[in-house]
Amino acid sequence: MEKEKLVGQGVKFERIRRITGYLVGTTDKFNNGKKAEEHDRVKHDTTGITK
């Protein structure tokens, strides 16, 4: 039996976020205020979503 391969498996990508109007890949250069804003954002759960 062949193991099922997931779509996109093995594809590398960089996460880009929009924070205070700026597109950023990492938050390592953010000051404490911007880091707090990112931390306080609501994280939406995607488990249970079916196609």
N, C-alpha and C positions, 0 to 999 in steps of 0.2 A: 504494500500500500504506500503510495506517494504522500509525503507530508504536504499539507496545504500551505501555500505561501500567501501571506497577507499583502494586499496592495500597498506599495510604498515601503515595504520592509527592506531595510538596508540602505535607504535613501537618507543622506545626511542633510540637515537643514539648520538654519540659524533662526532663532526666535526673535522676531521684531515686535516691539511694543510701542504704543503711542502714549507718552506720559507728558502731561503739561504742554501739549502741542509739539513735542519733539519725537521723532522716530528713533528708537535706540535698540541696540542689540543687548547691551549689558547696562547694569546700573552701578557699576563700580566707581564711576566718577560723580555720582549724584551726592548732593548734600543731604543732611539729615531730614529736611523737610520733604524733598522729593522721594527719598526712600520710604518715609512714613506714608506718603500718599499712595505709593505703589503697594505697600503692605496692607493698607486699610481698604483697598478695593475689594469688591465682591467677586469671589471666584465662583463661576457657574459650573455645576456638575454636568458632565456629558454622559455619565453611565446610564444605561437603560435606553439610550436613543437607538432606534432601529431604522433601517432603510426600507 
